[in-house]
Amino acid sequence: DIHLTQSPSFLSAAVGDRITITCRASQDIRNCLAWYQQKPGKAPKLLIHSASTLQSGVPSRFSGSGSGTEFTLTLSSLQPEDFATYYCQHRHSYPLSFGGGTEVDIK
Amino acid sequence: EVQLVESGGRLVQPGGSLRLSCAVSGFTFSGFWMTWVRQAPGKGLEWVANIKPDGSETLYLDSVKGRFTVSRDNAKNSLYLQMNSLRAEDTGVYYCARLLGTESTFDYWGQGALVTVSS
């Protein structure tokens, strides 16, 4: 089974900050990675798929990069509505799995 | 507008059974793979099961294999999750979601249904 490790688990940042979240896979998953945003009490929202493809309707301040075992999600300028928990997820093989999550809080 | 609406979540005793439903609208249901993903209280996301558009193929997380069954009725635009032999660790919010084309990436999600397994 493929294990995804996200870092950091918790991140405190201010509006306007640039932040980066990392997701490491336990084996090579090529570009088979997606990123989701989840706000409390709500369903996850797809942000990026295939490691770097921005989902339709997602603001361009979100970007993804990486391949193989190391991936990053970057927010170029944090907005108030971006404070949430972010998850990576691989689709390389079954069982599918998610990273443990990164909670982004207001500094 | 794409909509997915789960129902059927409730309190159930350990060893009991429950069937969740997911009613979809706004897209051609019979053309898409579908999934169930769950989230234990205060925890992260966990994939549970996938089902092919025609229902001919299903895939499961090992810990639910033999206890859970995913199915669909394309005529009713509905997805189901039959859960048997429920355990305390099955407690959580269960989301249905649509797969993005043939990728196991989830582009539209329901609001979730809470399943609580407790005596």
Interface residues (C-beta under 8 A of the other chain):
Chain A: A34 Y36 Q38 K42 A43 P44 K45 L46 H49 S50 Q55 Y87 Q89 R91 Y94 P95 L96 S97 F98 G99 G100 G101
Chain B: V37 G44 L45 E46 W47 N50 L59 L61 D62 Y95 A97 L100 E103 S104 T105 F106 D107 W109 G110 Q111 G112
